[in-house]
Amino acid sequence: MKLATLQQGGRDGTLVVVSRDLGRCRAVPAIARTLLAAMDDWATVEPQLRQVYEALNSGAIEGEPFDQAACHSPLPRTWQWADGSAYLNHVELVRRARNAEVPETFYTDPLMYQGGSDGFIAPRAPIVAKEAWGIDMEAEVTVVTGDVPLGATPKEAAKAIRLVMLVNDVSLRHLIPAELAKGFGFFQSKPASAFSPVAVTPDELGDAWQDSKLHLPLVVHLNGELFGKPNAGVDMTFNFGQLIAHVAKTRTLCAGSIIGSGTVSNKQGNLWGSSIANGGVGYCCLAEVRTYETIEQGKPVTPFMRHGDVVRIEMFDAQGASIFGTIENQVDTHSLDK
Amino acid sequence: MKLATLQQGGRDGTLVVVSRDLGRCRAVPAIARTLLAAMDDWATVEPQLRQVYEALNSGAIEGEPFDQAACHSPLPRTWQWADGSAYLNHVELVRRARNAEVPETFYTDPLMYQGGSDGFIAPRAPIVAKEAWGIDMEAEVTVVTGDVPLGATPKEAAKAIRLVMLVNDVSLRHLIPAELAKGFGFFQSKPASAFSPVAVTPDELGDAWQDSKLHLPLVVHLNGELFGKPNAGVDMTFNFGQLIAHVAKTRTLCAGSIIGSGTVSNKQGNLWGSSIANGGVGYCCLAEVRTYETIEQGKPVTPFMRHGDVVRIEMFDAQGASIFGTIENQVDTHSLDK
């Protein structure tokens, strides 16, 4: 089943069921006005939404044309956004670039940060920030959970996965070093994220959803050029069940919580071989190519995003059809710089 | 005006207007069913709630008896919970205990961590955790904001303060060192917090609310004994306007966001003189007395909370009346230890 939220009807938007081909949609006020409300009562709501989904796919319901540009993030705001760093290749590169070792515990104890969930930007909204802050994208896979009890095991946690989405976890790289040096983690360096127009239930992903991982390439374009297509199912050290269980060790999770994978990153040889131009799978953030440059050339060369730059993030099924729709964020530094 | 949320009517509870003396209350479903919903539409809702408040205080409306034990946290869950560390005395003590200096920037750039807001515990709920995690309370003052735009100044931010509450920001001290060493800040070490039964508008605090600070002693009892009564208006390096502006530097804040002060802490001489028994104002967390012990005696002596221990947090006006009601959390380690 595919779901989206239109930017209308209030702060939490309007829930629509979307056809598999992303062509049509249908609001369902009699079932649930918003996706956030649907999460609260999923067991009751889900079967009703599925009926609409089937009818939309079969043509029994015509629905309206689905416009991704009219969408908000599926949850425009929610209770919890916790982001992992499950692709340790990315962490290894960052550490190698500053001659630091990756602690052994990083391979058994997930690295996660507590994000802010009070306002996400729309999938096609601009990223409003200053160039001096070092604007970067991070393409990731995320899940939305149901209620998760305190102390849930990874297996129990995996069963609480209700929806899958993509995200652009915007990062302000030049604010990170000073902020992390203070010891309390990310804060100003992690502004509002943008999620994919469409959230899908795991069954929708078929064989690509295995072991609580999404085994498909995550496709990133920067200013129209292919920049990355690493497989999100490869080199993911912790699956989503493990990430959720990490959060649940000392507290419960409320239905509607979003858990992220961290920047998707596949192990590759070196700067030359990792780039798309030379047959590599590329990168899901600018920081990663900059670490290769630092390791091999002494300093980063690729700039962070500038005013007008556009990042596009999407994922396609085996038949080449877009699963989640397209995140497309253009950087707007003018609103703040002036 | 005083507001509270009863543990009934759904996940977000039921909003009640509470009389100034905390004796009576009145549900207001025709105005707003929940405090969370009221925050979304504050400009419209607030004057209507105030009418009920005045009528309740004057006796024009009788209302029902108000039972603090029936309350949930005023916002049982919300969109944002960001906690500062504005009483630098606490930070200075912690650093001195490990022979580290406080960086100069700490006096100009607030230290804040991103908390989880998807599920707070009720004011009288148990703290369910393991003794091995090092269970501690942190008594703090917090504010609930309206919408705050990106880049708001401290003055603009101060105007967005809608409500004031107390909080017990439960901390798991033994999980902190390893977690902070990972570099991404607190996560498992900050389980669900408990807020005061009652949230009040700043005008309710009279002269005690000045310069976006609450100038009254925060009273903490541990197992029935007075443990701390530092003045929350003293030694607060950053006021709430500054803390909110810190959050808003790179992102907006949604109405209903909670911003915390950090553990209240007044500058005092030493271990002997700082304790209540010897005429000091005591402490708002066990970690603080433990830092004094470490500095003066080489190691901490006072234990963290054990099964059955009870912490009580409250604040009184000049006439000795409770402003926010009482937070009272008893530690329950048995549910998890077995």
Interface residues (C-beta under 8 A of the other chain):
Chain A: R11 D40 R77 T78 W79 Q80 A82 S85 P103 T105 F106 D109 L111 M112 Y113 Q114 G115 G116 S117 D118 G119 V128 A129 W133 L150 G151 L172 L175 A178 L180 K182 G183 F184 G185 F186 F187 Q188 S189 K190 P191 A192 H246 V247 K249 T250 R251 T252 L253 C254 G256 S257 L336
Chain B: R11 D40 R77 T78 W79 Q80 A82 S85 P103 T105 F106 D109 L111 M112 Y113 Q114 G115 G116 S117 D118 G119 V128 A129 W133 L150 G151 L172 L175 A178 L180 K182 G183 F184 G185 F186 F187 Q188 S189 K190 P191 A192 H246 V247 K249 T250 R251 T252 L253 C254 G256 S257 L336
